[in-house]
Amino acid sequence: MFTLIPEEIDNYCEEHTSDESEILYRLNRETHLKVLRPRMLSGKLQGTFLAMISRLLKPKAILEIGTYTGYSALCLAEGLQSDGVLHTIEIEEELENIITKHFSQSPYDQQLTLHIGDANLLIDQLNLEWDLVFMDAEKKEYIQYYSKVLPKLKKGGFILVDNVLWSGKVVQDIAPNDHETIAITQFNHFVQNDSRVRNMILPFRDGMMLIEKL
Ligand SMILES: C[S@@+](CC[C@H](N)C(=O)[O-])C[C@H]1O[C@@H](n2cnc3c(N)ncnc32)[C@H](O)[C@@H]1O
């Protein structure tokens, strides 16, 4: 995964971050051995950040958009209340086996629900009020996900959005055919001008936006 900070600083941060649990270590390894594009997985540093945010918020309902192999979902689940639930949406059917295999081995198995399908359709079908949302699917659809999910986010709830600095391309000259970078800059601008929320960008990994509903 591209990182905005120098590699040696990134390595230092990793070395001074608690070890992954056994199940996260196995999922990380299996993803790198068997699944295409393993750099999409959150990994130890970002995963620990997500788990800590979740433990701070103690959410009752978490929505994740973009499961991939389930690493970030397992991290986010660490902060769930004992009767809390996490719903996660993934469009790629072939990822279902690796996701469910690791979910079933986790202590949160009963609290996790995987939905295979397009988040654009499925978000509307989930009638829950969310405390925490993690957006990490198709970058060109971030404004759609956000617009659908914000009305269902509790007041004081948080949306975390990955890749909002897109390898730093958001501050460079953007080619007219670079649709992903254009979409991300439009998303960042949209949130910045949304009076319903308070927001900040953490220049961490590929850029993470934290959005709090007012
Ligand atoms: C960056 S990966 C997610 C990584 C994962 N959250 C993690 O941190 O380990 C993005 C995932 O979103 C999925 N995705 C893309 N478009 C989607 C959509 N419209 N609905 C649901 N999932 C989608 C992709 O198939 C991919 O697995």
The ligand as an SDF file (V2000), in Angstrom:
LIG
                    3D

 27 29  0  0  0  0  0  0  0  0999 V2000
  -10.0780   -1.4350   -0.4990 C   0  0  0  0  0  0  0  0  0  0  0  0
  -11.0400   -2.8910   -0.5500 S   0  0  0  0  0  0  0  0  0  0  0  0
  -11.6550   -3.0030    1.1060 C   0  0  0  0  0  0  0  0  0  0  0  0
  -10.5760   -3.3460    2.1050 C   0  0  0  0  0  0  0  0  0  0  0  0
  -11.1030   -3.7100    3.4810 C   0  0  0  0  0  0  0  0  0  0  0  0
  -12.0440   -2.7180    3.9740 N   0  0  0  0  0  0  0  0  0  0  0  0
   -9.9400   -3.7860    4.4150 C   0  0  0  0  0  0  0  0  0  0  0  0
   -9.5590   -2.7550    4.9690 O   0  0  0  0  0  0  0  0  0  0  0  0
   -9.3490   -4.8680    4.5800 O   0  0  0  0  0  0  0  0  0  0  0  0
  -12.4840   -2.3830   -1.4250 C   0  0  0  0  0  0  0  0  0  0  0  0
  -13.5240   -3.4850   -1.5950 C   0  0  0  0  0  0  0  0  0  0  0  0
  -14.7560   -2.8600   -2.0210 O   0  0  0  0  0  0  0  0  0  0  0  0
  -15.4170   -3.7370   -2.9050 C   0  0  0  0  0  0  0  0  0  0  0  0
  -16.4000   -2.9670   -3.6800 N   0  0  0  0  0  0  0  0  0  0  0  0
  -16.1790   -2.1710   -4.7620 C   0  0  0  0  0  0  0  0  0  0  0  0
  -17.3410   -1.6230   -5.1910 N   0  0  0  0  0  0  0  0  0  0  0  0
  -18.3220   -2.0830   -4.3750 C   0  0  0  0  0  0  0  0  0  0  0  0
  -19.7230   -1.8730   -4.2850 C   0  0  0  0  0  0  0  0  0  0  0  0
  -20.3730   -1.0850   -5.1590 N   0  0  0  0  0  0  0  0  0  0  0  0
  -20.3990   -2.5110   -3.3190 N   0  0  0  0  0  0  0  0  0  0  0  0
  -19.7600   -3.3110   -2.4140 C   0  0  0  0  0  0  0  0  0  0  0  0
  -18.4380   -3.5380   -2.4400 N   0  0  0  0  0  0  0  0  0  0  0  0
  -17.7140   -2.9380   -3.3950 C   0  0  0  0  0  0  0  0  0  0  0  0
  -14.2680   -4.3280   -3.7250 C   0  0  0  0  0  0  0  0  0  0  0  0
  -14.6600   -5.5380   -4.3490 O   0  0  0  0  0  0  0  0  0  0  0  0
  -13.1650   -4.5020   -2.6720 C   0  0  0  0  0  0  0  0  0  0  0  0
  -13.1740   -5.7970   -2.1270 O   0  0  0  0  0  0  0  0  0  0  0  0
  1  2  1  0
  2  3  1  0
  2 10  1  0
  3  4  1  0
  4  5  1  0
  5  6  1  0
  5  7  1  0
  7  8  2  0
  7  9  1  0
 10 11  1  0
 11 12  1  0
 11 26  1  0
 12 13  1  0
 13 14  1  0
 13 24  1  0
 14 15  1  0
 14 23  1  0
 15 16  2  0
 16 17  1  0
 17 18  1  0
 17 23  2  0
 18 19  1  0
 18 20  2  0
 20 21  1  0
 21 22  2  0
 22 23  1  0
 24 25  1  0
 24 26  1  0
 26 27  1  0
M  CHG  2   2   1   9  -1
M  END
$$$$
